[in-house]
Amino acid sequence: MLKRKKDYYGFTLAEVLITLGIIGVVAAMTIPTLIEKYKITTLHASFNKTYAVIQQALKITLDDIGFEKPSDVSIYYDTNNEKIEQNFGEINKIWETQFNGASKVKSSTFNFKRLFNDFWGDPSRIYGDTHEYYYLLPDGSLISDIGYNKRYGGVVALDIFFDTNGLYKGPNRIGYDQFYFYNDGETTPYQGDVDYLVDCDPFRTKSPNKRILG
């Protein structure tokens, strides 16, 4: 009795190579986008977390010294800055007690030229060297002491620098993981340039934060 020959079906080598090529092209197109979105989401979540810590610590500090909001802390400066240093010294005594488990680190510990970069990724000394102490939190974030900057009209305004994931974890760039908080209640990635407030929004269609995040 004759046995019927079984039919076997399969792919040729050419078909397999074509399929793998298509998969490779799709992966090359989608994986970088997914990685970029993940980075943006991670940076955004880190920002919100650290910002919430600062807001809570600042509220308690201000309540303790009798102020309602950050903009109430306005001191007129004189030529020798004695009054400024005295007032901010008292404020920082309260401020540093707000971070449980944090390590207090002197600013001279850091190599600011290497650990601070501007929005475009170039080394910068604009930030980081205006505060005497920093507080390294258990989650790795870094928050400065309360510093001050002199504004027009002789008013001294407080400012706080923070790095949402610490100086030893990138990208260490202004507007990405490094920010300044000013006493008018705003958080800005770059002093005196409001355009950066728009440019650093990762959820805008044409944001440089999307375009150059690396």
Phi, psi and omega in degrees: 000132182282136176266137180286132179289130180284144177267133178247133181244144180194183180255145175282163179301321180297318180295320178297316181295320178297316180298315178297323178297318179296316179300319180297319179295315179298317179297319180296331181277325187265323185299314177301323179295317179296319179296317180296316179297322179296316179298315181297315180298319180296314179297320181294317179295320179296320178299310182301321181293311181292321179298321179295321178298316180296316181300316181294315180296321181291321179298314180295317180298314181294319178300321183292329181260005173089021177251149182269321183217162184304323183292348176287340181276081179232118183239132177280130186266154175248187187289332184259359176063010184297318181294321180298307184297324179294313182294314181287335174296318178293320179298317183289337175297324178280318183303316186288347178275358185273351187246090182295132177079004182277151175262132179271121186237133178286144185299331181294349179291331188265146172269091188296329181296330182266330189260356179236130180227151178284183185302327184271002176094005180273142179306138184218145174249011180296322183249158169096331185253021178254001180240148183276322183228156175229155180242115180269111184279158181303331181278001178098347179287159184232129180231134182279172168290176179274113179260190181214157173224145182272132181244175181299144179088008177081014182268137176259128182242143181282154173213152181226128175263142174213147177242119190291338180230015176088158186287339185261014174228127186292175008275354181052053181229139179301129179090353177253296178230003178236131185215165173240139174251126180254163187288355176273009177087005181259151173244122185231141180278350182207127186295127171077009181229095186292342179300331181292336178296327177278314184298331186269003177281108185289351183259005173275146185301317185250029181290132174301335178299327175282321190288323188243006180299123183223000000 
